[in-house]
């Protein structure tokens, strides 16, 4: 089961020649989710082959470098003839500003748009996984991170052994993988345990958005497969990071170590 992260913008408050401002696309089994949508995100989507058939956009907070891109992106979706509803999610207090962005320069909506203010620790359940918002510390700005948690996954199916056993590729493979016992045309009965390994824990991805190091992030990221943590400043600029509600790269690494994550990815780098 595929799970792909595409970093469409890793720069801090302003873009550079090489890097755009904040946005991450998460592609899971063909479903594309977006986390933050800074200015120019739709150009980055084109550049890196990200589908415009988004299933939802999740905002960590309402600073311009994290949400201005939604204005042009929604216009493009309308010009492309989108008819499916679009859901936008953000922290408490974000709905008014998001609607100002949605209606800026356009009096008519060509497809349904819904805005949801999410509550920390309240899961947004989807097919096979959930997205759980959690509180982060970003100065006096209301901000949240997101924790993507998959449900327990099926064990790995052994296609080589299935071929050796003479089981024809097709629907029977799917049935066995899903735990069904099947009977072959020659009368043999095949049990799932012969070809399917033990169930596997779901993968977990945690994104902080802009944030100071916090216990909330450590709790959400404990044992996670990937922690995507902002690292706006270097260690020598730690006082500036504290003043502006951001983190240094060292602080992000300390959070990752305390949480015991498998992989740390730094973003929002000045």
N, C-alpha and C positions, 0 to 999 in steps of 0.2 A: 504494500500500500504506500503510494508515494506521498511525501510531505516535503515541499520545496519552499525555501525562503529566498526572495529576491529583494536585495537592498536597492531601492530606487533613489534614495537620498540619505547620505551619511554625514553631511555637513551640519554645522551648528546654525546659528541664526541667519547666515547669509550663504548663498551658493559660492562655489569656487569654479574654476575652469573645468576641473575634473569631476566635481561632486555636487549633487543637488541637495536641497534641504530635505527635511525628514519625510520619508515614506517607506513602508515595507509591504511587499505583497507576499501573502502566504497562500500557496497552492496545495490543496489537499484533495487527492482523488479527483482532479479536474475542477474543483470548486475554488474560486479565487476570492480571497478576502484582502482588504487593504487596511493597514494600520497607519493613521495619519496621512495627510495629503497636502504637503507643502506646495508652494508655487512651482509650476513647471512639471508636476508629477506626470501629467498625461504624455508629455514628450518623452519622459523616461520610460513609460509603459511601452511606447512605440519602439524605442531604442532597444529594449530588452525583451520584446516579444510577450508582454503581459496581456492577457485577455481583458477586453473592456467589458466582458460579461460578468461584472463584479456582483458578488452575492451580498456585499455590505461593506461599509466603511466605518472604521472604529477610530475615534479621536481620543487622544490621551488628554489634551487640554486645548484651550482656544487661543494660543499664541499664533501669530500670523504665519510663522515658518512651519507650522504643523497643519494649517487648514485652508490657506488661501487658494490652493490648487483645486479645491472642490468646485469653485465657481466655473472655471473653464471646463473641468471634467464633465460636469453635469450638462453644460451646453453641448459638448461633443457627443455625449450619449444620446441627447435628443436628436441631433443631426444624423446620427447613425440609425435612428428609427427605433430606439429602445422602447419596449412596451411593458416589460416586467417592472414591478415595483422596486424601488431602491430604499434600503434601510440605512439610516445614519445613526450612529451611537456615540454618545459623549457623556462627560461627567455632569453632575447636577449644575444647572446654570448655563448649559451650552445651547439649549434649544433656541433661545431668542437670537443669538448670534448666527447660528447655522441657518435659520430661516432668512435672515438678512442676506446671507451669502447665496442661498438658493434663489432668491427673487431678484438679486442684483442684475439689472440689465435684461430681465426677462419677466414679462407679466403673465405668461402662460406656461404651465408645466405640462410637458408632453407625455409624462408617465408619472405614476404615483410615487411620491417621496414621503417617507415617514421618518420622523426624528424621535429618538428615544434617549431620555436621560437615564443612565444606568446607575444602579446602586452597588457600591462595593460589596463583594462577597456573595452577590446574587447571580448564580450561573445563568448564562444565556445558552440554553440547550439546543443543540443541532444534531443532525443525524450522525451518530458515531462519536461525537465529541461535544465538549462544552467550552465556552469562553467565559472566564470568571474575572470580572474587574476587581482590582484591589487598590487601596489608597496609597499614594506616594506623596512625598514632600517636595513641593516646588515653590518655595517662598510663600507669598500670600495668594497664589493662584490655585484654584481648585483643579487638581490633576489626578489621574488614575493610570495604572498600568493594566495590562491584560495578561491572563494566564490561559493558554490553550491546553486543554486536557483531553486526551483521547480515552475512549472506553477500552476495556481489555480487548486485545486483538486475537484473532484466530492464530493457531500455531502454523508454522511453515509447512506448506504442501511440498512433497518430494516428487517432482515431475519425472526425474530420471527413473526412479523406482517404479512409478506408475507405468512407464513405457516398458520396462523390463518385465512387469507382470502382465503385459498385454492388455492393459485397460485403455480403450480408445479415448483419445483426447476429445474433450467437448463437455457436454452437460454433466456426465458422470463425475468428472474431476471436480466440478463445482459442488456437486452434492456431497461428495466425500469430504471436501475441504470444510463444508459447513456442518459436518458432524453426522451425516446420514450414512447408514449402512446400505450398500447397493448390491444387487445381484447381476452378474454378467450373463451374457447370452449362453455361455458354456456351462452355466449352473453354479459357478463359483460365487461365494459371498465375500465381499470385501468390507472390512470394518475400518472406520476412520483412523484408528490407532495404528494401522499398518502403514499409513502414508502421511499422517499429519502429526507434527510435533506438539509439544505442550503449548497452551495458550501463552500469549506474551503481554506484558503490561503495556498500556497505551503510552505514547510519547507525550512529552510535556515541553511546551515552549513558553517562556516568560518574557514580556517586553515591558520596560519601565516607562518609556517616554522620558520627558525631562524630569529629573529627580535628584534629590540628595540621597546619600546612602540611608536606608531605612530598614527598620525591623519588619515592616510590612512586605518589603521586597524579599528579605531573607526568608520570611515565612512562606510566601508564595513560591519562591524558587527552590526550596529545599528539595534536593534530589532531582531537579529538573534536568532534562536532556540539554537544553540550550537556554541560557540567560542572555538577552540582548539588553545591555545596560548603557546608558549615556555616559560619555567621558569627555565633557566639553573642555576641560582644562588639564594641563600637566600639573605635577605635584607642586612645583614652585609657585603655582597660581592658586593654591588651596584657599587662601583668604578670599580671593575673588569668587571661587566656586561657592563658598559658604554664603557670601553676600548675595549672590544671584540665584541661589537655590539649585545649583548644578552639582556635578560630581567631577572629581579627577579620575584619571585612569587607574591610579593606585587604589582609590576608594572603591571603584567598581570591582577591581580584582579582589579586594578584601570582602566585599559582599558575596562574590561568587564563592570564595573559599569558605566563608561561614555557612553558606547554603549547601555546599557540597555538590555544585552543579557539574555536569560532565563537560560542558563547553561554554565559554564566555565569548560573546561577540561585542565589541565596543562600537558605538555609533555616536552621532551628534558630536563629532570631533571638530574642534576649531581649526 
